[in-house]
Amino acid sequence: MNQQLLFNIQEQFDNYVSQFSLSDPEEQQNIDLKYQHSYQVCNKMKKIIDDMLEGKEAYIAQTIALLHDIGRFKQYQEYKTFADAKSEDHAQLGVSVIKDNDLLATVDPINRELILKAIQYHNKPYLPENESEECLLYTKLIRDADKLDIWRVVLKEYTNQSDNNTVNLGLSTAEKISDAVYQQIMAEEVVKYEDLETISDFKLLQMGWVFDINFGPSFTIIKEKEYIDRLYDTLPKTPATKEIYSKINSYLEQQSR
Ligand SMILES: [Fe+2]
């Protein structure tokens, strides 16, 4: 992997995405949102790996970042949703798209396999078991970079009050917080998507992603961008949300020690 190969893959990625031109402007917005997300995840990835990886390894990490959500375009075109539970696993779909379009033809087979595995694992509830240290490293990196940028995307939606139903996975606007969501966060667990009932639940799930963050630079970005405070600002202030907010802050404090 080198700079030139990454440029070529970026070009092929752009060409691939340009096929997705939808007549409804609101639908096209969702395609554009995922296109921008792909490049923004690359930027976040560069920040995380700055002091950690260089050369070939840094380009592998950036390729994973660029391609991690390539399944989203077909998913949206076919199902008009980003909810995997209502359609199909977008990571698995992405791996098929990469293979069908030969996007990694110029990458040697060992690195190609690593890239595909990290993409496959990027959205799973847990890290894979029985994988190589190298595979785990790239999987953890993409999981961090992805979350850092999703916080940017959702906060933009929440503060514009645009109520993008697709970003909100079609969840209820009721202010209720589900008990299962509360319990998982208080146990420092990442909340399962299947337990979401309301947009507030989804915001709490997003706050709880801190328990699944792996690298120091990611915690620094969370603090700099004030992601947790800004999410909390959009939530109703109830005893449960206050408790969750303080739980998450004390976890973040532990991490920076
Ligand atoms: Fe994804």
Boltz pocket constraint, residues with backbone or C-beta under 6 A from the ligand:
constraints:
  - pocket:
      binder: B
      contacts: [[A, 68], [A, 69], [A, 90], [A, 122], [A, 123], [A, 146]]
      max_distance: 6.0
